[in-house]
C-alpha cells in the first residue's frame, strides 16, 4: 500500500508484525514515475508513523 506522510513524502508500506510497533509501518520511500510507483535511489526500509498519514493507493 502507498501512503503519504504529513511531510508530503510517499512510502510503500507493510505492517511490522510486532505488537509493540503497532503505531508504525515498515516503509520504503517511493516516487511517481510514468504512472507507476518506483523506489527512490538509495531507498532503505524505515519506520513510518501511522498517525497523520493517509492512504494514497492500496
C-alpha positions in Angstrom: 0.0 0.0 0.0 1.2 3.5 -0.7 0.8 6.2 1.9 1.6 10.0 2.2 3.1 11.3 5.4 2.4 14.7 7.0 5.8 15.7 5.5 4.4 15.0 1.9 6.7 12.0 1.4 5.4 8.8 -0.2 6.1 5.3 1.1 5.3 1.7 0.1 4.5 0.2 3.5 3.8 -3.1 5.2 2.9 -4.0 8.8 5.8 -4.6 11.2 4.3 -7.8 12.6 5.3 -6.8 16.1 2.5 -5.8 18.6 4.9 -3.3 20.3 5.3 -1.5 17.0 1.6 -1.3 16.1 1.8 2.5 15.7 4.3 2.3 12.8 4.8 0.7 9.4 7.9 -0.7 7.7 8.3 1.6 4.6 10.4 2.3 1.6 10.3 5.8 0.1 8.9 5.9 -3.4 8.2 8.4 -6.2 5.7 8.6 -9.0 7.4 7.9 -12.4 5.4 7.4 -15.7 2.2 6.4 -13.8 3.9 3.9 -11.5 5.4 4.0 -8.0 9.2 3.2 -8.0 11.6 3.1 -5.2 13.8 6.2 -4.8 17.5 5.9 -5.4 19.3 4.6 -2.2 15.9 3.9 -0.5 16.1 1.8 2.5 13.5 0.4 5.0 12.4 2.9 7.6 9.8 3.0 10.3 6.9 5.3 9.2 4.4 6.7 11.7 0.8 5.8 11.1 -0.5 8.9 12.9 -1.3 11.7 10.4 -0.6 9.5 7.3 -3.1 9.0 4.6 -3.5 6.1 2.2 -3.0 7.0 -1.4 -3.3 3.6 -3.1 -4.0 0.1 -1.8 
